[in-house]
Amino acid sequence: MRNAAYDGSRPPVVHAGSAAATDTKSRVCTKLQQFSALILGEESDLLTASAWLNDIGCSPESVDTGFHPLDGARYLRDVHQADDKLARLAAHHSCAVYEATERDRATGHGLVVIVRSADH
């Protein structure tokens, strides 16, 4: 599916929850599931689950801080009592600690400390 505003010079914008995002996520998760079992063994299902759930912090019912990796991790942990490793993977996806650092420079909210605390 091509984004109507996509001119070919940059990646298309795909919004979480859109049909294009769901299709892309489905293809990525299928490939991940195929290859992760070879490398990770028993933990491959956990990694696949985290790939499916990585943007759950964008859903309206999970928003708290407005920083979706952190909001998603808290939502998985607090509302769904998800596996601790799954919540940590959600907190750290897409190099969240680097984005938290940048946001902290702009706002001083201390998000990087919270994201890093997901390791414990």
VEXLOSE-29100 format. One record per atom (N, C-alpha, C, O, CB): x negated, y negated, z negated; residue in one letter. Coordinates in steps of 0.05 Angstrom, whole numbers, padded with zeros to 5 digits, always signed. Glycine has a CB too. Layout:
N
XYZa/...
This chain:
120
-00017+00023+00000m/+00000+00000+00000m/-00018-00025+00000m/-00035-00027-00017m/+00019+00000-00024m/-00013-00043+00019r/-00029-00067+00020r/-00015-00089+00005r/+00010-00093+00007r/-00034-00075+00049r/-00030-00105-00010n/-00019-00128-00023n/-00015-00150-00002n/-00033-00154+00014n/-00039-00138-00046n/+00008-00163-00001a/+00013-00183+00019a/-00007-00206+00019a/-00012-00218+00040a/+00041-00194+00015a/-00019-00212-00004a/-00038-00233-00006a/-00067-00224-00001a/-00085-00239-00004a/-00036-00247-00033a/-00071-00199+00005y/-00097-00187+00008y/-00108-00193+00036y/-00096-00186+00056y/-00097-00157+00004y/-00131-00207+00036d/-00143-00215+00062d/-00166-00197+00070d/-00179-00202+00090d/-00152-00243+00061d/-00172-00176+00055g/-00194-00158+00061g/-00221-00165+00050g/-00239-00150+00052g/-00195-00155+00090g/-00224-00189+00039s/-00249-00199+00029s/-00254-00192+00000s/-00277-00194-00010s/-00252-00228+00033s/-00234-00184-00014r/-00236-00177-00042r/-00216-00155-00049r/-00198-00150-00033r/-00232-00202-00060r/-00220-00142-00071p/-00201-00121-00078p/-00173-00132-00082p/-00170-00155-00091p/-00209-00106-00104p/-00152-00118-00074p/-00125-00128-00078p/-00118-00129-00108p/-00129-00114-00124p/-00105-00110-00064p/-00101-00148-00115v/-00091-00150-00142v/-00069-00129-00146v/-00050-00129-00132v/-00081-00179-00148v/-00073-00112-00166v/-00053-00092-00172v/-00044-00097-00201v/-00060-00096-00219v/-00064-00063-00169v/-00019-00102-00205h/-00008-00108-00232h/+00000-00082-00246h/+00012-00064-00234h/+00016-00127-00230h/-00008-00080-00272a/-00001-00057-00288a/+00029-00052-00287a/+00045-00071-00290a/-00010-00060-00317a/+00037-00028-00282g/+00066-00021-00281g/+00078-00023-00254g/+00100-00013-00249g/+00081-00039-00299g/+00063-00035-00235s/+00074-00036-00207s/+00071-00009-00194s/+00057+00009-00204s/+00058-00057-00191s/+00086-00005-00172a/+00084+00020-00158a/+00056+00026-00148a/+00047+00048-00149a/+00104+00020-00134a/+00042+00005-00139a/+00014+00008-00130a/-00004+00017-00153a/-00021+00034-00149a/+00004-00018-00117a/+00000+00005-00176a/-00016+00012-00199a/-00011+00041-00207a/-00030+00056-00214a/-00011-00007-00223a/+00014+00049-00207t/+00021+00076-00215t/+00010+00096-00195t/-00001+00117-00203t/+00051+00079-00216t/+00011+00090-00169d/+00000+00108-00149d/-00030+00110-00152d/-00041+00132-00150d/+00007+00098-00121d/-00043+00088-00156t/-00073+00088-00159t/-00080+00104-00184t/-00098+00120-00183t/-00084+00059-00161t/-00066+00099-00206k/-00072+00113-00231k/-00068+00143-00227k/-00084+00159-00238k/-00055+00102-00254k/-00047+00151-00213s/-00042+00179-00208s/-00064+00192-00193s/-00073+00214-00200s/-00015+00182-00193s/-00074+00179-00172r/-00096+00190-00157r/-00122+00192-00173r/-00136+00212-00172r/-00101+00173-00132r/-00128+00171-00189v/-00152+00171-00205v/-00150+00193-00226v/-00169+00208-00231v/-00156+00144-00219v/-00127+00195-00239c/-00124+00216-00261c/-00126+00244-00250c/-00136+00262-00263c/-00098+00212-00275c/-00115+00248-00226t/-00117+00275-00214t/-00146+00282-00209t/-00154+00305-00215t/-00101+00276-00187t/-00161+00264-00197k/-00190+00269-00192k/-00205+00273-00219k/-00222+00290-00221k/-00203+00246-00176k/-00199+00256-00238l/-00212+00258-00264l/-00207+00285-00276l/-00226+00297-00287l/-00202+00236-00283l/-00183+00294-00275q/-00176+00320-00287q/-00191+00343-00273q/-00199+00362-00286q/-00145+00325-00285q/-00194+00341-00247q/-00208+00362-00232q/-00238+00363-00240q/-00248+00385-00243q/-00206+00356-00203q/-00250+00340-00244f/-00279+00340-00249f/-00287+00340-00278f/-00308+00350-00286f/-00291+00317-00235f/-00270+00329-00295s/-00278+00326-00323s/-00278+00353-00337s/-00294+00357-00356s/-00258+00308-00338s/-00262+00372-00329a/-00262+00399-00341a/-00290+00412-00338a/-00299+00427-00355a/-00240+00416-00329a/-00302+00407-00315l/-00329+00418-00311l/-00350+00407-00329l/-00369+00421-00337l/-00337+00414-00282l/-00347+00382-00337i/-00367+00368-00353i/-00360+00368-00382i/-00377+00373-00399i/-00370+00339-00343i/-00334+00363-00389l/-00327+00359-00416l/-00313+00383-00430l/-00311+00384-00454l/-00308+00336-00418l/-00306+00403-00414g/-00293+00426-00426g/-00267+00419-00440g/-00249+00407-00428g/-00311+00439-00445g/-00265+00425-00466e/-00240+00421-00481e/-00232+00392-00483e/-00208+00386-00486e/-00243+00433-00508e/-00250+00374-00482e/-00244+00345-00485e/-00234+00332-00459e/-00228+00309-00459e/-00268+00330-00496e/-00233+00348-00438s/-00224+00336-00412s/-00195+00327-00414s/-00188+00307-00401s/-00228+00356-00390s/-00178+00341-00428d/-00150+00332-00431d/-00148+00306-00445d/-00131+00289-00438d/-00134+00354-00445d/-00165+00302-00465l/-00165+00276-00480l/-00173+00253-00461l/-00161+00232-00462l/-00185+00278-00504l/-00194+00258-00445l/-00202+00237-00427l/-00181+00231-00406l/-00176+00208-00399l/-00228+00245-00413l/-00167+00251-00396t/-00146+00248-00377t/-00123+00232-00389t/-00111+00214-00377t/-00136+00275-00366t/-00116+00239-00414a/-00095+00225-00428a/-00102+00195-00432a/-00085+00178-00428a/-00089+00238-00455a/-00127+00190-00438s/-00135+00162-00442s/-00134+00147-00415s/-00128+00123-00415s/-00163+00161-00453s/-00140+00160-00393a/-00138+00147-00367a/-00109+00140-00361a/-00103+00118-00351a/-00149+00165-00345a/-00090+00157-00367w/-00062+00151-00363w/-00052+00129-00381w/-00035+00113-00373w/-00045+00176-00368w/-00063+00128-00406l/-00052+00109-00426l/-00069+00084-00429l/-00063+00067-00446l/-00051+00123-00452l/-00089+00080-00412n/-00108+00058-00418n/-00096+00030-00417n/-00107+00012-00429n/-00130+00059-00398n/-00074+00026-00403d/-00061+00000-00403d/-00035-00002-00419d/-00019-00020-00415d/-00055-00008-00374d/-00032+00016-00438i/-00007+00016-00454i/-00005-00010-00471i/+00017-00017-00479i/-00007+00041-00472i/-00028-00023-00476g/-00027-00048-00490g/-00015-00071-00475g/-00012-00093-00486g/-00055-00055-00498g/-00009-00067-00449c/+00004-00087-00433c/+00034-00086-00436c/+00048-00105-00429c/-00003-00084-00403c/+00045-00064-00448s/+00074-00062-00451s/+00084-00081-00472s/+00070-00085-00492s/+00081-00032-00458s/+00107-00093-00467p/+00117-00114-00486p/+00119-00104-00515p/+00114-00120-00533p/+00144-00123-00477p/+00127-00079-00519e/+00130-00069-00547e/+00103-00065-00561e/+00103-00062-00586e/+00145-00044-00547e/+00081-00066-00547s/+00055-00062-00561s/+00039-00087-00564s/+00019-00087-00579s/+00039-00042-00545s/+00047-00109-00552v/+00032-00134-00554v/+00032-00145-00582v/+00052-00148-00595v/+00043-00155-00534v/+00007-00150-00592d/+00004-00162-00618d/-00017-00185-00616d/-00010-00208-00621d/-00006-00141-00639d/-00041-00179-00607t/-00062-00199-00605t/-00063-00212-00577t/-00074-00234-00574t/-00089-00187-00611t/-00051-00198-00558g/-00053-00208-00530g/-00077-00197-00516g/-00081-00202-00492g/-00053-00238-00529g/-00093-00181-00530f/-00117-00168-00518f/-00109-00138-00515f/-00110-00123-00534f/-00142-00171-00536f/-00102-00131-00490h/-00089-00105-00486h/-00105-00080-00494h/-00092-00061-00503h/-00081-00102-00458h/-00131-00079-00492p/-00145-00055-00502p/-00140-00051-00532p/-00136-00028-00541p/-00175-00057-00497p/-00142-00072-00547l/-00138-00071-00576l/-00108-00065-00583l/-00102-00049-00600l/-00147-00097-00590l/-00090-00080-00570d/-00062-00076-00575d/-00054-00047-00569d/-00038-00035-00583d/-00045-00095-00559d/-00064-00036-00546g/-00057-00009-00539g/-00068+00012-00559g/-00054+00031-00566g/-00069-00002-00512g/-00092+00007-00568a/-00104+00026-00588a/-00088+00026-00614a/-00082+00047-00625a/-00133+00018-00594a/-00081+00002-00623r/-00065+00000-00648r/-00037+00012-00644r/-00027+00026-00662r/-00062-00030-00656r/-00025+00008-00621y/+00001+00019-00615y/+00000+00050-00615y/+00017+00063-00627y/+00012+00009-00588y/-00020+00061-00602l/-00023+00090-00602l/-00027+00101-00630l/-00015+00121-00637l/-00046+00098-00583l/-00044+00087-00645r/-00050+00097-00672r/-00027+00093-00692r/-00019+00112-00706r/-00074+00082-00683r/-00015+00069-00692d/+00005+00063-00712d/+00033+00072-00706d/+00048+00081-00724d/+00005+00033-00716d/+00041+00071-00681v/+00068+00078-00673v/+00071+00107-00666v/+00090+00120-00672v/+00078+00060-00650v/+00051+00117-00652h/+00052+00145-00642h/+00034+00164-00656h/+00032+00188-00649h/+00046+00146-00613h/+00019+00155-00677q/+00001+00172-00692q/-00017+00188-00673q/-00021+00212-00678q/+00017+00190-00711q/-00027+00175-00653a/-00044+00189-00633a/-00070+00197-00645a/-00079+00187-00665a/-00049+00170-00609a/-00082+00217-00632d/-00109+00226-00639d/-00128+00202-00641d/-00127+00184-00625d/-00120+00247-00619d/-00145+00202-00662d/-00163+00180-00667d/-00181+00174-00643d/-00186+00151-00636d/-00180+00185-00691d/-00191+00195-00630k/-00208+00192-00607k/-00193+00178-00584k/-00204+00162-00570k/-00219+00219-00598k/-00168+00186-00580l/-00152+00174-00559l/-00149+00144-00564l/-00151+00128-00545l/-00124+00187-00557l/-00143+00136-00589a/-00140+00107-00595a/-00167+00093-00591a/-00167+00070-00581a/-00131+00104-00624a/-00189+00105-00598r/-00215+00092-00593r/-00221+00089-00564r/-00232+00069-00555r/-00238+00108-00607r/-00214+00109-00547l/-00218+00107-00518l/-00201+00084-00507l/-00210+00069-00490l/-00211+00133-00504l/-00177+00081-00517a/-00160+00059-00508a/-00172+00032-00516a/-00172+00013-00500a/-00131+00061-00520a/-00183+00030-00540a/-00196+00005-00549a/-00220-00002-00533a/-00226-00026-00529a/-00203+00008-00578a/-00234+00017-00523h/-00260+00012-00509h/-00258+00012-00478h/-00278+00008-00465h/-00280+00032-00518h/-00235+00018-00467h/-00234+00021-00438h/-00241-00006-00424h/-00237-00027-00435h/-00207+00030-00429h/-00251-00003-00400s/-00258-00026-00383s/-00278-00045-00397s/-00275-00070-00394s/-00233-00041-00375s/-00297-00035-00412c/-00317-00051-00425c/-00304-00073-00443c/-00312-00096-00442c/-00335-00065-00405c/-00284-00065-00458a/-00269-00084-00474a/-00286-00100-00493a/-00280-00123-00499a/-00248-00069-00490a/-00308-00089-00503v/-00324-00103-00522v/-00336-00128-00508v/-00340-00148-00522v/-00347-00085-00533v/-00342-00127-00483y/-00353-00150-00469y/-00332-00171-00465y/-00338-00195-00468y/-00365-00142-00442y/-00308-00163-00457e/-00286-00182-00455e/-00280-00195-00482e/-00275-00219-00484e/-00261-00169-00443e/-00280-00179-00503a/-00275-00190-00530a/-00296-00210-00537a/-00290-00231-00549a/-00275-00167-00551a/-00321-00205-00530t/-00343-00225-00535t/-00337-00251-00521t/-00340-00272-00533t/-00370-00213-00526t/-00329-00250-00496e/-00323-00274-00481e/-00299-00289-00493e/-00299-00313-00496e/-00317-00268-00452e/-00278-00274-00501r/-00255-00286-00513r/-00262-00299-00540r/-00252-00321-00546r/-00232-00266-00517r/-00279-00286-00555d/-00288-00297-00581d/-00303-00323-00577d/-00299-00342-00593d/-00305-00277-00596d/-00319-00325-00556r/-00333-00350-00551r/-00313-00373-00546r/-00318-00396-00554r/-00352-00347-00526r/-00291-00366-00533a/-00271-00387-00526a/-00252-00393-00549a/-00243-00416-00553a/-00256-00378-00502a/-00246-00373-00566t/-00225-00376-00586t/-00234-00373-00615t/-00222-00384-00633t/-00204-00357-00581t/-00256-00358-00619g/-00265-00353-00646g/-00248-00333-00662g/-00249-00333-00686g/-00267-00378-00661g/-00233-00316-00647h/-00214-00298-00661h/-00228-00273-00674h/-00215-00260-00690h/-00194-00288-00642h/-00252-00267-00667g/-00265-00244-00679g/-00257-00217-00667g/-00258-00197-00681g/-00261-00243-00708g/-00248-00217-00642l/-00238-00192-00630l/-00260-00171-00627l/-00255-00147-00630l/-00227-00198-00602l/-00285-00180-00622v/-00307-00161-00618v/-00311-00144-00643v/-00317-00120-00641v/-00332-00176-00610v/-00309-00156-00666v/-00312-00141-00691v/-00290-00120-00693v/-00295-00098-00702v/-00311-00161-00716v/-00266-00127-00686i/-00243-00108-00688i/-00247-00086-00668i/-00242-00062-00675i/-00217-00122-00683i/-00255-00092-00643v/-00259-00071-00623v/-00281-00052-00632v/-00279-00028-00630v/-00265-00083-00595v/-00303-00063-00641r/-00326-00047-00650r/-00318-00029-00675r/-00328-00008-00678r/-00350-00064-00657r/-00299-00039-00691s/-00291-00024-00714s/-00275+00001-00706s/-00272+00019-00722s/-00274-00041-00733s/-00266+00002-00681a/-00253+00026-00671a/-00271+00050-00670a/-00262+00073-00667a/-00240+00021-00644a/-00297+00045-00672d/-00317+00067-00672d/-00317+00083-00698d/-00328+00105-00699d/-00344+00056-00666d/-00306+00072-00719h/-00308+00084-00745h/-00283+00098-00753h/-00281+00109-00775h/-00314+00063-00766h/
